[in-house]
Amino acid sequence: MNGAHDLGGMHGFGTVPDKADDHPHPAWYDRAMALTVAMAAWGRWNIDANRRAREDMHPAQYLGYSYYERWIDALERLMVETGLVTEEELRTGEPQGPALTPPVDADGARRMLRRGGPTERQVATPPRFRVGDRVVTRNEHPAGHTRLPRYARGHTGIILRHHGGHVLPDSNAHFRGEHPEHLYTVRFPARDLWGTEADGADTVMLDLWESYLYAR
């Protein structure tokens, strides 16, 4: 998806501020994080669907929102899409049916965060590429979710590492199954991605699924 979230290589957004870890933030940021974790415990969506919901936002809305405003917007839409709440309940803040028992409390949320969401899976076919192979990223522009950034499409890189099989985000984000594929770390020369003004000593490393790549 070539949305407003895919900013790599675009001009006009200024420098990235260097904020210390203790940079103060509004208290509602903590609540936004907690709500996102708690609602995920219902099991109605996955991490890739969550990312897709943030990317689906209108570009002007996406760029005008803060980080956690995007989280809340995506959470609201996912809750409606999956039937956890209705548009009317969101608008009024009043439940229209009997309250359901939440599947997780504060301690449960902490356990979820510690456990994470492992994506490792078995893949029936052997890996097509080995460490050291030269590969080219496919120059495709899907309308749906993908983890292949726009700035890296159609470029040549070197396989640095094979991570085994992992859930394919492109299908998982749209509830079309996990369809695990081999995952690789691929290194690209910065000048190949950004042009001659980039430092010739710099490289960019991306974790990319096998279907994003073909042999050089």
C-alpha positions in Angstrom: 0.0 0.0 0.0 1.5 3.3 -1.1 0.0 5.3 1.7 1.0 8.3 3.8 2.7 5.9 6.3 5.4 5.0 3.7 7.5 8.1 4.1 11.0 6.8 3.2 12.8 9.1 0.8 10.2 11.8 0.8 11.1 15.5 1.3 9.3 18.2 3.2 8.9 16.6 6.6 11.9 18.2 8.3 14.4 16.5 10.5 13.6 13.7 12.9 13.7 15.1 16.5 16.1 13.4 19.0 13.9 12.9 22.0 15.2 11.5 25.3 13.5 8.4 26.7 12.2 10.5 29.6 10.6 13.1 27.2 7.3 14.0 28.8 4.1 12.9 27.1 0.4 13.3 27.7 -1.1 10.8 30.2 -3.7 9.6 27.6 -0.8 8.1 25.6 -0.6 5.4 28.3 -4.3 4.8 28.2 -4.2 4.5 24.4 -1.5 1.8 24.7 -3.4 0.0 27.4 -6.7 0.0 25.5 -5.0 -1.3 22.4 -3.4 -4.2 24.3 -6.6 -5.0 26.2 -8.8 -5.0 23.1 -6.4 -7.3 21.2 -7.0 -9.9 23.9 -10.4 -10.6 22.3 -8.5 -12.2 19.5 -10.6 -10.6 16.7 -7.5 -9.3 14.8 -3.8 -9.7 14.6 -0.8 -7.4 14.6 -0.7 -7.1 10.8 -4.4 -6.2 10.7 -3.7 -3.6 13.3 -0.9 -2.1 11.1 -3.2 -2.2 8.1 -5.9 -0.3 9.9 -3.4 2.5 10.6 -2.3 2.6 7.0 -5.9 2.7 5.7 -6.3 6.2 7.2 -6.9 9.1 4.8 -3.5 10.7 4.1 -4.4 14.1 5.5 -5.8 12.5 8.6 -2.7 10.3 9.0 -0.3 13.2 8.7 -2.3 15.4 11.0 -2.6 12.9 13.8 0.0 12.2 16.5 1.3 8.6 16.9 -1.2 7.5 19.4 -4.1 9.3 17.8 -3.5 6.9 14.9 -3.6 4.0 17.3 -6.9 5.1 18.7 -8.4 5.7 15.2 -7.3 2.3 14.0 -8.6 0.6 17.2 -12.0 2.2 16.8 -12.3 1.0 13.2 -11.1 -2.5 14.1 -13.6 -2.8 16.9 -16.5 -1.8 14.6 -15.3 -4.0 11.7 -15.1 -7.1 14.0 -18.4 -6.4 15.9 -17.0 -5.6 19.3 -18.8 -2.3 19.3 -21.2 -0.4 17.1 -20.8 3.1 15.5 -23.6 4.3 17.9 -21.7 3.0 20.9 -18.6 4.8 19.8 -20.5 8.0 19.3 -22.4 8.0 22.6 -20.0 6.0 24.8 -23.0 4.0 26.0 -23.3 0.2 25.5 -26.3 -0.9 23.6 -26.2 -4.6 24.7 -25.2 -6.5 27.8 -21.6 -5.9 29.0 -19.2 -8.7 28.1 -16.6 -10.0 30.5 -13.2 -8.7 29.3 -10.8 -11.5 28.5 -7.9 -9.8 30.2 -7.2 -7.7 33.3 -4.1 -5.6 34.1 -2.0 -8.6 35.1 -3.2 -10.5 32.0 -2.2 -7.5 29.8 1.3 -7.6 31.4 1.6 -11.3 30.7 0.6 -10.7 27.0 3.2 -8.0 26.6 5.9 -10.3 28.1 4.8 -13.2 25.9 4.6 -11.1 22.7 3.3 -12.6 19.5 5.7 -15.0 18.0 5.4 -15.3 14.2 7.8 -18.2 13.6 6.2 -21.0 11.5 7.3 -24.1 9.7 7.6 -23.8 5.9 7.2 -26.9 3.7 9.6 -25.8 1.0 13.4 -25.1 1.4 14.6 -21.5 1.2 15.3 -20.3 -2.3 18.2 -18.0 -1.2 21.3 -18.4 0.8 23.5 -15.9 2.7 25.6 -14.0 0.2 23.1 -14.3 -2.7 22.3 -11.2 -4.7 18.6 -10.6 -5.0 16.3 -7.9 -6.5 13.1 -6.7 -4.8 10.0 -6.8 -6.9 8.7 -3.5 -8.2 5.1 -4.0 -7.3 2.5 -1.7 -5.7 -0.2 -3.7 -4.0 -3.3 -2.0 -2.8 -3.2 -4.0 0.4 -0.8 -4.3 3.3 2.9 -5.1 2.6 6.2 -4.8 4.5 8.2 -4.0 1.4 8.8 -0.3 1.6 8.2 1.8 -1.5 11.8 3.2 -1.5 13.3 -0.3 -1.7 11.3 -1.7 -4.6 13.3 -2.7 -7.7 16.7 -2.5 -6.0 19.5 -5.0 -5.7 20.7 -6.3 -2.3 22.7 -9.1 -0.6 21.2 -11.7 1.7 22.8 -11.3 5.1 20.7 -13.7 7.2 17.9 -16.3 6.9 15.4 -16.2 9.7 13.4 -19.3 8.9 9.7 -19.3 8.3 7.4 -16.4 9.4 3.8 -15.4 9.0 3.3 -13.4 5.7 1.9 -10.0 6.7 0.4 -9.3 3.3 -2.2 -12.1 3.7 -2.5 -12.1 7.5 -3.4 -8.4 7.6 -6.5 -9.1 5.5 -7.5 -12.3 7.4 -6.6 -14.5 4.4 -4.4 -16.9 6.3 -0.9 -16.9 7.7 0.8 -18.4 4.5 4.3 -18.4 6.1 7.3 -17.8 4.0 11.1 -17.7 4.5 12.2 -14.4 5.9 15.6 -12.8 5.1 17.7 -9.8 6.2 18.8 -8.0 3.0 21.5 -5.3 2.8 21.3 -2.5 0.3 23.9 0.2 -0.4 22.5 3.5 0.7 23.5 5.2 -2.6 21.5 2.6 -4.5 18.4 3.7 -2.6 19.0 7.4 -2.0 21.4 8.4 -4.8 24.9 9.9 -4.9 24.2 12.3 -2.0 24.1 9.4 0.4 27.2 8.4 2.2 29.0 5.7 0.2 29.8 3.8 3.4 26.2 3.6 4.6 23.9 0.6 4.1 20.2 -0.1 4.8 19.1 -3.5 6.1 15.5 -4.7 5.7 13.8 -7.9 6.8 12.0 -9.1 3.6 9.8 -12.1 2.8 10.7 -14.5 0.0 7.9 -13.5 -2.3 9.3 -10.0 -2.3 12.5 -11.2 -3.9 13.9 -12.8 -7.0 17.5 -13.9 -7.9 19.8 -11.3 -9.5 
